[in-house]
Every structure is written in C-alpha cells, then in structure tokens.
C-alpha cells in the first residue's frame, strides 16, 4: 500500500512523539500491545492509525497534542480521487496537498499540461479498459484545474525534453493541438515551461524523469520517481538536495521560457 500524503504527515508526527518520549520502537510497541513491525508500519505510513491508537499513544508517551486526533481523521478520510479507482502510486494525494511542482519529463508531456485527446491516446497505449480511461481523464482534468485555482493554486515548473514534443502521440492532429495547448499554458502565471532542445545533445537528465513537490505549512518536500512496477517517495534531505541541484542544472541547459515557446510553436507549424 502506498502511503498518502496525509498518512505520511501523521506518521511523522507519531514517530516524533515517540522519540520525544525517549522510547525505542520496541519499547513503545510493547507498551501499546503491538508488535515492533506493526508499529513501524504505522510510523512509516504503511498502516493506518485510528483514534484509539492515537489516544493510547498520547497516554503512554505522556504528550497531549490537541491536533493529533484531527490528523488521524484526515489521514483516514478518502481523497476525492478514490472514487475514480485510480492506481496512481500515491501521487495524486501528494500533488493535491502540494503548492509547487517541479517536473522533468523525458518522453511525454507532463500530465498537468496534457490535452484530453493526448491523454486518451496515452491511456489507449496502456491498454486500459474504457471505463477506467474515462476515470483517468476526469481525474487528470480535475488536477489541471489547480493551475488556475484562486484559493489554492498549484505552481508548475516543467522541463520537457524535445523528444516528448516530437513524439506523435495520437497522430499529427492530436499532437499539433497539444503543442498549441502548451503555448497557451505557458501564458498562465502559475506555469513555466522550458525545453531541452535536441541541439543541446546529451544532458544531465538522461538518467530519468522525476518530480519534486513542495508543500505549505512547513511539510518537507518530496521527490517522486516512477518506475515499471511502482514509485519511490523520497524525503531524505540529501537526496532532495541532489534532485534540486540537477533540476537547476537542467534549467540552465534548457532553452529560456520564451525560446521554448518559440520552438514549440515552430514544431506545431511543421505538423
């Protein structure tokens, strides 16, 4: 089970409480009548914590946290995306809480910038059932709404390899519309798009695509890396620093936002 953002936030708080009480994981598990492994899964967000366990922790740790029970209830509340039966590897729950997204994409247009026709062509290539394709499309379009949300806007900085712009996903007509849509998105105050041109040759991002998400309220940033069978959710500061440095390097290697828009417009005109 991939932990959601809210469950990871709760897990961090529960681990901090135990450490504040000066207890090891084994000692706390014994006092809470749980196994060390089961408490460990709670503290990493892999298992749910209910209000009864949270109350017991406050009692045994001798720490009163008036917000803890609300955190538990939030962590166990189904997110808006769950009704669409999407196996997103824990990403949507994380993006829903994020304030900024830094995405480096190698072979496809970032989901937040895709047209509906482009999405459908991608999902068709994945051999998804028709009803699931509809769910995926609806959810992705809802996510895109954050880019223009007035109350809690999502800021996106996207670096896209030119290869993704040239790949004819859905055919020439679909791709032409997709490229023109990118130009329109680049005009949004919340969106910055830069292209790594083919002319630049090899670059520091050839090892793979990734996303770094930042959050309000002091929550730690997250590095998200998808792979064939799942995804990695990385919070280690040293790995996040490395990902940010690489992103900054990619931005310096990429075309400027204005140059990128000019290239996208030229590619659209060639289709």
Beta strands, then each sheet from edge to edge (+ up, - down):
strand 1: 98-105
strand 2: 155-161
strand 3: 191-196
strand 4: 210-215
strand 5: 222-227
strand 6: 230-234
sheet 1: 3+ 2+ 1+ 4- 5+ 6-
end
